[in-house]
């Protein structure tokens, strides 16, 4: 069983290499091969001329696409590039998966919805993206569905990890330098760890492979994968900083002041309500998402343990 992970240098891709390892041979790819990041192949999904040829030559039975254009504000100025990576590449990946008879796993976003709801969004809720980024991701979803290949589409939101570029790490970095932060308090969502997303992906892939071919259609399509519960960005920041201080990751308890979206202007419009319903995930794959606070605790503990390991190494070196 050969599994190709695209976007393997990112926070989700890094976790996927770990989560999928027990299923089969894992091929990790990103724009640049980098052994220090565990990336063995150079495949740029934005290079539309060579993408199909590279995929076909590797002949994977499962393709997991964790590569994406995710610079939400920058996409407003780079719509062509965002569309190439988030949409046009999916046309090619879908066609390659169909030709190979492979399963294609792809990730999308809460930004495909308008964000003006008051109840968690179901998978089949009408899409109405409010940004270039959201529109490019929706176009990618539509291209995937139209390709005819076997696929599972995972919509997620507010993803973070102990590495990469994300909200949690940004809060830790800024909180270490300031006595007070201002964070938007009128946007609600479901903070979700890259590790939970990757572990869920592995469960889905195993389930797919263990299911008779003529029964796999019931597993196909979109599925929301986010943590349980909801919180504002401000509430998320307060949880991060309070626990990080308790764990010794921050030298002081930085105060977090709530502000409105209008007080923090941005090029791209953000959804005010990004909560996704996970009943399909529970029913179809028997996966129960953890509370979002559990993910924060686990991620900060990972960071604290990593810091302690570095301190211990430094102690040993100095003692010698």
C-alpha positions, 0 to 999 in steps of 0.5 A: 500500500503506497500513500502519497502525502502532498504538503508534507512540510506543513503542520497537517502534513507533518502529523499525517506522516506520523498518523499514516505510518502504520498503514503502508509505505508513506511518500512525503512530498512538498515544493522542496525536498527537505530531510530535516522536515521529513520531506523526501520528494519535491512536488509543487502542486502549483506546477500544473504542467508536471503535476499529473506526470509526477503523480502517475509515475509514483502510482499511489493507492491513496493520495492525501493532499495537505497542500494549499494556499492559506494566506487569507488576506494575501489571496485578495491580491493573488487570486490567480495563484490561490485559484491555481493551488486550491482549485486548478490543481484539484482538477489534475489531482482528481483526474490522476486519482481516477486514472490510478483508481486511488482514493484522494483525501483533500482538506477544505475550510469553514470559509466556504460558508457565509459565516452568518449562521446561528447553528453549526453548519451541516456538510450540505449547507449552501456554500457562500464564500465571502473571500477569494480564499474561500471561493478558491477552496469551494472551487476546489471542492467542486472540481474534486466532486466533478472528477469522478474519482473516489474521494473524501473531503474533510472540512476543518477550521482554526487548525493549529499545532506545536509547529508551523505558523498558527494562532496558538504559536503567534499568541505565545510569541506576542504574549511573551513581549507584551503586557496586553493583547487585543483579540477579536471576540465576535467571531466564533469557531472550533479550534482544531489540532493538526494531530486530531485532523491527521489521526482522523484522516488515518482512521478514515483511510483504514476504514476505506481500505477495510470496506468492500469496494462495492460499499465504499460509496457510502464513505465518500464525500464531504465530512466536517472534522473539528473539535467539540465546542465553540469559542471566540478568538479572544476566548481561545487566546485567553485559554492559551495564555492562561495554560501556557503561564501555568506550564511555565511557557510564559514569564507573565500572565498577559492580559487579553482585551476583547475587541470587535471585528471592526476594530481589526481591519483586514483585507479578507472578510472573516466568517463571524460564525464558523462552527461546523456540525460533526454528526456525520463524522460520528455516524459514518466513522465512529469518531468522537471529537475531543473538546477544543480545550483538550487540544490546547492542553495537549499542544501546550504540554508538547511544547513544555516537554520539548522545552524541558528536553532542550533544557536537560540537553543543555544541562548535560552539555554544560556539566560535561 
